[in-house]
Amino acid sequence: SIEVLPDAEALALRAADVFALAARAAAARAEFAAALSGGGTPRALYRLLARQQFAQKIPWRRVHLYWGDERC
């Protein structure tokens, strides 16, 4: 489905929600892997994921993060 959000802040909040939900769902069965993008676009999302409000919802011990930036 396609979601249209009013601004970049709303997009970052929605992305953080989706990330947390996906991480919990995957970790309930196995582990969760995500490739992180570089650059400035995802910066707001990463800041939100580090905040208590989202960080406590994510089973970080079952999460594997990979660097997906082509510039690296």
C-alpha positions in Angstrom: 0.0 0.0 0.0 1.0 3.6 -0.5 0.9 6.1 2.4 0.9 9.8 1.9 2.2 11.7 4.9 2.0 15.4 5.5 5.7 16.1 6.1 9.2 14.7 6.8 8.6 14.5 10.5 5.4 12.4 10.0 7.4 10.2 7.6 10.2 9.6 10.1 7.6 8.7 12.9 5.8 6.3 10.6 9.1 4.7 9.5 10.2 4.3 13.1 6.8 2.6 13.9 7.1 0.3 11.0 10.7 -0.6 11.9 9.8 -1.4 15.5 6.8 -3.5 14.5 8.8 -5.4 11.9 11.7 -6.0 14.4 9.3 -7.3 17.0 7.5 -9.6 14.6 10.6 -11.0 13.1 12.4 -11.4 16.5 9.4 -13.4 17.8 10.3 -16.1 15.2 14.0 -15.6 14.5 16.1 -12.6 14.1 15.6 -9.2 12.4 18.1 -7.9 9.8 18.0 -4.4 8.3 20.3 -2.6 5.9 20.9 1.0 6.9 21.2 3.7 4.3 23.6 6.5 4.6 23.2 10.2 3.8 20.9 12.7 5.4 17.6 11.3 4.3 17.2 8.6 7.0 18.9 10.7 9.8 15.5 11.7 11.4 14.5 8.0 11.5 17.8 6.9 13.1 17.4 9.6 15.8 13.9 8.4 16.6 15.0 4.8 16.8 17.6 5.8 19.4 15.1 7.6 21.6 13.6 5.7 24.6 10.1 5.8 23.1 11.2 3.5 20.2 14.4 1.9 21.5 12.5 0.1 24.3 10.1 -1.4 21.7 12.9 -3.0 19.6 14.5 -6.4 20.7 18.0 -5.1 19.9 19.7 -8.3 20.9 17.9 -10.1 18.0 18.6 -7.3 15.5 21.4 -7.3 12.9 22.2 -4.1 11.2 24.1 -3.8 8.0 25.6 -0.8 6.2 23.9 -0.4 2.8 25.4 2.9 1.6 27.0 2.5 -1.8 29.5 5.3 -1.0 31.1 3.2 1.7 
